[in-house]
Amino acid sequence: MRRPIKIAVKAVAIYAAVSLAVGIVMAELTLHPVQRRPPDRARIARSYAQYSAELQAVALHAADGAELRA
């Protein structure tokens, strides 16, 4: 009778430990996202030049006052 209880306690402990570890990792990734390096503008401009196109900075103002840049 004691063996099933030991197995159940171990299973609950393992589940709790794994849940805690996954929760910590997910929280860290949410609060501190991986920084991406900026795009290589020279390479992009060269690929656009093949089609006689050029890169331009664009800024849009949303209705709530936020400025959207691309």
N, CA, C and O atoms as a GROMACS GRO file, in nm:
protein
  280
    1MET      N    1   0.081  -0.119   0.000
    1MET     CA    2   0.000   0.000   0.000
    1MET      C    3   0.086   0.126   0.000
    1MET      O    4   0.046   0.229  -0.055
    2ARG      N    5   0.202   0.119   0.061
    2ARG     CA    6   0.288   0.237   0.068
    2ARG      C    7   0.355   0.266  -0.065
    2ARG      O    8   0.385   0.382  -0.094
    3ARG      N    9   0.377   0.166  -0.146
    3ARG     CA   10   0.447   0.186  -0.273
    3ARG      C   11   0.369   0.276  -0.369
    3ARG      O   12   0.429   0.367  -0.427
    4PRO      N   13   0.239   0.258  -0.388
    4PRO     CA   14   0.165   0.348  -0.476
    4PRO      C   15   0.166   0.493  -0.424
    4PRO      O   16   0.167   0.587  -0.503
    5ILE      N   17   0.167   0.509  -0.293
    5ILE     CA   18   0.171   0.645  -0.237
    5ILE      C   19   0.305   0.710  -0.268
    5ILE      O   20   0.310   0.828  -0.304
    6LYS      N   21   0.414   0.634  -0.254
    6LYS     CA   22   0.547   0.688  -0.286
    6LYS      C   23   0.557   0.727  -0.433
    6LYS      O   24   0.613   0.831  -0.467
    7ILE      N   25   0.502   0.644  -0.520
    7ILE     CA   26   0.504   0.673  -0.664
    7ILE      C   27   0.423   0.800  -0.692
    7ILE      O   28   0.466   0.885  -0.770
    8ALA      N   29   0.308   0.811  -0.629
    8ALA     CA   30   0.224   0.929  -0.650
    8ALA      C   31   0.292   1.056  -0.600
    8ALA      O   32   0.287   1.160  -0.665
    9VAL      N   33   0.356   1.048  -0.484
    9VAL     CA   34   0.426   1.165  -0.428
    9VAL      C   35   0.542   1.204  -0.520
    9VAL      O   36   0.562   1.323  -0.544
   10LYS      N   37   0.617   1.109  -0.569
   10LYS     CA   38   0.728   1.139  -0.660
   10LYS      C   39   0.676   1.200  -0.791
   10LYS      O   40   0.736   1.293  -0.844
   11ALA      N   41   0.567   1.147  -0.841
   11ALA     CA   42   0.511   1.200  -0.965
   11ALA      C   43   0.465   1.345  -0.946
   11ALA      O   44   0.489   1.429  -1.033
   12VAL      N   45   0.401   1.374  -0.834
   12VAL     CA   46   0.356   1.510  -0.807
   12VAL      C   47   0.476   1.602  -0.790
   12VAL      O   48   0.474   1.716  -0.837
   13ALA      N   49   0.582   1.556  -0.723
   13ALA     CA   50   0.701   1.637  -0.703
   13ALA      C   51   0.770   1.667  -0.837
   13ALA      O   52   0.813   1.780  -0.861
   14ILE      N   53   0.781   1.567  -0.922
   14ILE     CA   54   0.843   1.587  -1.054
   14ILE      C   55   0.758   1.683  -1.137
   14ILE      O   56   0.813   1.771  -1.204
   15TYR      N   57   0.627   1.667  -1.133
   15TYR     CA   58   0.538   1.756  -1.208
   15TYR      C   59   0.553   1.899  -1.159
   15TYR      O   60   0.560   1.992  -1.240
   16ALA      N   61   0.558   1.919  -1.028
   16ALA     CA   62   0.572   2.053  -0.972
   16ALA      C   63   0.706   2.115  -1.011
   16ALA      O   64   0.712   2.233  -1.046
   17ALA      N   65   0.814   2.037  -1.006
   17ALA     CA   66   0.946   2.089  -1.041
   17ALA      C   67   0.953   2.128  -1.189
   17ALA      O   68   1.006   2.233  -1.223
   18VAL      N   69   0.900   2.044  -1.275
   18VAL     CA   70   0.902   2.074  -1.418
   18VAL      C   71   0.814   2.195  -1.448
   18VAL      O   72   0.852   2.281  -1.528
   19SER      N   73   0.698   2.204  -1.386
   19SER     CA   74   0.609   2.318  -1.406
   19SER      C   75   0.675   2.448  -1.359
   19SER      O   76   0.663   2.550  -1.426
   20LEU      N   77   0.743   2.443  -1.248
   20LEU     CA   78   0.813   2.560  -1.197
   20LEU      C   79   0.924   2.603  -1.292
   20LEU      O   80   0.938   2.721  -1.322
   21ALA      N   81   1.004   2.507  -1.339
   21ALA     CA   82   1.113   2.539  -1.431
   21ALA      C   83   1.060   2.598  -1.561
   21ALA      O   84   1.114   2.697  -1.610
   22VAL      N   85   0.956   2.539  -1.618
   22VAL     CA   86   0.899   2.590  -1.743
   22VAL      C   87   0.839   2.729  -1.720
   22VAL      O   88   0.852   2.816  -1.805
   23GLY      N   89   0.775   2.751  -1.608
   23GLY     CA   90   0.719   2.882  -1.576
   23GLY      C   91   0.825   2.989  -1.565
   23GLY      O   92   0.806   3.100  -1.614
   24ILE      N   93   0.937   2.957  -1.503
   24ILE     CA   94   1.047   3.053  -1.491
   24ILE      C   95   1.105   3.086  -1.628
   24ILE      O   96   1.129   3.203  -1.659
   25VAL      N   97   1.127   2.985  -1.709
   25VAL     CA   98   1.182   3.008  -1.844
   25VAL      C   99   1.085   3.092  -1.927
   25VAL      O  100   1.128   3.184  -1.996
   26MET      N  101   0.958   3.061  -1.924
   26MET     CA  102   0.860   3.136  -2.001
   26MET      C  103   0.851   3.281  -1.954
   26MET      O  104   0.839   3.372  -2.035
   27ALA      N  105   0.858   3.303  -1.823
   27ALA     CA  106   0.853   3.439  -1.770
   27ALA      C  107   0.976   3.518  -1.814
   27ALA      O  108   0.964   3.634  -1.853
   28GLU      N  109   1.093   3.457  -1.809
   28GLU     CA  110   1.215   3.524  -1.852
   28GLU      C  111   1.209   3.559  -2.000
   28GLU      O  112   1.248   3.669  -2.039
   29LEU      N  113   1.160   3.468  -2.083
   29LEU     CA  114   1.152   3.495  -2.226
   29LEU      C  115   1.047   3.602  -2.257
   29LEU      O  116   1.062   3.677  -2.353
   30THR      N  117   0.943   3.610  -2.176
   30THR     CA  118   0.841   3.711  -2.197
   30THR      C  119   0.890   3.848  -2.154
   30THR      O  120   0.869   3.948  -2.224
   31LEU      N  121   0.957   3.855  -2.040
   31LEU     CA  122   1.003   3.983  -1.987
   31LEU      C  123   1.132   4.031  -2.052
   31LEU      O  124   1.155   4.152  -2.059
   32HIS      N  125   1.214   3.940  -2.098
   32HIS     CA  126   1.343   3.975  -2.158
   32HIS      C  127   1.357   3.903  -2.292
   32HIS      O  128   1.430   3.804  -2.302
   33PRO      N  129   1.287   3.951  -2.397
   33PRO     CA  130   1.294   3.881  -2.526
   33PRO      C  131   1.435   3.887  -2.584
   33PRO      O  132   1.514   3.975  -2.551
   34VAL      N  133   1.463   3.794  -2.670
   34VAL     CA  134   1.593   3.786  -2.734
   34VAL      C  135   1.609   3.907  -2.826
   34VAL      O  136   1.521   3.938  -2.906
   35GLN      N  137   1.723   3.974  -2.814
   35GLN     CA  138   1.748   4.092  -2.897
   35GLN      C  139   1.793   4.048  -3.035
   35GLN      O  140   1.887   3.970  -3.050
   36ARG      N  141   1.723   4.100  -3.136
   36ARG     CA  142   1.760   4.070  -3.272
   36ARG      C  143   1.855   4.178  -3.320
   36ARG      O  144   1.842   4.295  -3.281
   37ARG      N  145   1.950   4.141  -3.403
   37ARG     CA  146   2.042   4.243  -3.455
   37ARG      C  147   1.969   4.324  -3.562
   37ARG      O  148   1.878   4.274  -3.628
   38PRO      N  149   2.010   4.450  -3.580
   38PRO     CA  150   1.943   4.533  -3.679
   38PRO      C  151   1.966   4.480  -3.820
   38PRO      O  152   2.066   4.413  -3.846
   39PRO      N  153   1.874   4.509  -3.911
   39PRO     CA  154   1.888   4.457  -4.048
   39PRO      C  155   2.008   4.520  -4.119
   39PRO      O  156   2.047   4.634  -4.090
   40ASP      N  157   2.065   4.446  -4.211
   40ASP     CA  158   2.178   4.493  -4.291
   40ASP      C  159   2.122   4.578  -4.405
   40ASP      O  160   2.085   4.526  -4.510
   41ARG      N  161   2.117   4.707  -4.383
   41ARG     CA  162   2.052   4.797  -4.479
   41ARG      C  163   2.125   4.800  -4.613
   41ARG      O  164   2.061   4.814  -4.717
   42ALA      N  165   2.257   4.786  -4.612
   42ALA     CA  166   2.332   4.789  -4.738
   42ALA      C  167   2.294   4.669  -4.825
   42ALA      O  168   2.275   4.684  -4.946
   43ARG      N  169   2.283   4.553  -4.765
   43ARG     CA  170   2.246   4.432  -4.840
   43ARG      C  171   2.103   4.445  -4.895
   43ARG      O  172   2.077   4.407  -5.009
   44ILE      N  173   2.013   4.498  -4.814
   44ILE     CA  174   1.875   4.514  -4.858
   44ILE      C  175   1.868   4.616  -4.971
   44ILE      O  176   1.797   4.595  -5.069
   45ALA      N  177   1.943   4.726  -4.959
   45ALA     CA  178   1.943   4.829  -5.064
   45ALA      C  179   1.996   4.773  -5.196
   45ALA      O  180   1.945   4.805  -5.302
   46ARG      N  181   2.100   4.688  -5.189
   46ARG     CA  182   2.153   4.625  -5.311
   46ARG      C  183   2.048   4.536  -5.377
   46ARG      O  184   2.035   4.537  -5.499
   47SER      N  185   1.975   4.460  -5.298
   47SER     CA  186   1.875   4.372  -5.358
   47SER      C  187   1.759   4.453  -5.416
   47SER      O  188   1.701   4.412  -5.517
   48TYR      N  189   1.724   4.566  -5.356
   48TYR     CA  190   1.619   4.651  -5.410
   48TYR      C  191   1.666   4.722  -5.536
   48TYR      O  192   1.586   4.749  -5.625
   49ALA      N  193   1.796   4.755  -5.543
   49ALA     CA  194   1.850   4.828  -5.659
   49ALA      C  195   1.834   4.747  -5.787
   49ALA      O  196   1.827   4.805  -5.895
   50GLN      N  197   1.828   4.616  -5.779
   50GLN     CA  198   1.808   4.533  -5.898
   50GLN      C  199   1.677   4.568  -5.969
   50GLN      O  200   1.665   4.551  -6.090
   51TYR      N  201   1.580   4.616  -5.892
   51TYR     CA  202   1.448   4.648  -5.946
   51TYR      C  203   1.424   4.799  -5.955
   51TYR      O  204   1.310   4.843  -5.967
   52SER      N  205   1.531   4.876  -5.948
   52SER     CA  206   1.525   5.023  -5.952
   52SER      C  207   1.437   5.079  -5.840
   52SER      O  208   1.365   5.177  -5.859
   53ALA      N  209   1.443   5.016  -5.726
   53ALA     CA  210   1.367   5.062  -5.610
   53ALA      C  211   1.465   5.114  -5.505
   53ALA      O  212   1.583   5.080  -5.509
   54GLU      N  213   1.418   5.196  -5.414
   54GLU     CA  214   1.504   5.247  -5.308
   54GLU      C  215   1.431   5.237  -5.174
   54GLU      O  216   1.308   5.234  -5.169
   55LEU      N  217   1.510   5.233  -5.068
   55LEU     CA  218   1.453   5.227  -4.933
   55LEU      C  219   1.420   5.368  -4.887
   55LEU      O  220   1.498   5.461  -4.909
   56GLN      N  221   1.306   5.383  -4.822
   56GLN     CA  222   1.266   5.511  -4.766
   56GLN      C  223   1.212   5.489  -4.626
   56GLN      O  224   1.145   5.389  -4.599
   57ALA      N  225   1.240   5.582  -4.538
   57ALA     CA  226   1.184   5.576  -4.404
   57ALA      C  227   1.039   5.623  -4.411
   57ALA      O  228   1.009   5.722  -4.477
   58VAL      N  229   0.951   5.552  -4.343
   58VAL     CA  230   0.808   5.585  -4.343
   58VAL      C  231   0.762   5.599  -4.199
   58VAL      O  232   0.798   5.517  -4.114
   59ALA      N  233   0.683   5.701  -4.172
   59ALA     CA  234   0.625   5.720  -4.038
   59ALA      C  235   0.476   5.748  -4.054
   59ALA      O  236   0.436   5.836  -4.130
   60LEU      N  237   0.396   5.673  -3.982
   60LEU     CA  238   0.251   5.692  -3.983
   60LEU      C  239   0.207   5.730  -3.842
   60LEU      O  240   0.264   5.682  -3.743
   61HIS      N  241   0.108   5.815  -3.834
   61HIS     CA  242   0.054   5.854  -3.703
   61HIS      C  243  -0.083   5.790  -3.688
   61HIS      O  244  -0.174   5.816  -3.766
   62ALA      N  245  -0.097   5.707  -3.586
   62ALA     CA  246  -0.223   5.637  -3.561
   62ALA      C  247  -0.323   5.731  -3.494
   62ALA      O  248  -0.286   5.839  -3.448
   63ALA      N  249  -0.446   5.689  -3.490
   63ALA     CA  250  -0.553   5.771  -3.432
   63ALA      C  251  -0.530   5.798  -3.283
   63ALA      O  252  -0.573   5.901  -3.232
   64ASP      N  253  -0.463   5.706  -3.214
   64ASP     CA  254  -0.439   5.725  -3.071
   64ASP      C  255  -0.312   5.804  -3.043
   64ASP      O  256  -0.273   5.820  -2.928
   65GLY      N  257  -0.247   5.855  -3.148
   65GLY     CA  258  -0.128   5.939  -3.130
   65GLY      C  259   0.003   5.862  -3.138
   65GLY      O  260   0.109   5.924  -3.132
   66ALA      N  261  -0.002   5.732  -3.151
   66ALA     CA  262   0.121   5.653  -3.160
   66ALA      C  263   0.184   5.672  -3.299
   66ALA      O  264   0.116   5.679  -3.400
   67GLU      N  265   0.316   5.679  -3.299
   67GLU     CA  266   0.387   5.692  -3.425
   67GLU      C  267   0.442   5.554  -3.465
   67GLU      O  268   0.513   5.490  -3.388
   68LEU      N  269   0.407   5.510  -3.584
   68LEU     CA  270   0.450   5.382  -3.636
   68LEU      C  271   0.554   5.407  -3.743
   68LEU      O  272   0.528   5.477  -3.841
   69ARG      N  273   0.674   5.350  -3.725
   69ARG     CA  274   0.781   5.372  -3.822
   69ARG      C  275   0.823   5.241  -3.885
   69ARG      O  276   0.822   5.135  -3.823
   70ALA      N  277   0.861   5.252  -4.011
   70ALA     CA  278   0.911   5.136  -4.083
   70ALA      C  279   1.018   5.181  -4.180
   70ALA      O  280   1.075   5.099  -4.252
   0.00000   0.00000   0.00000
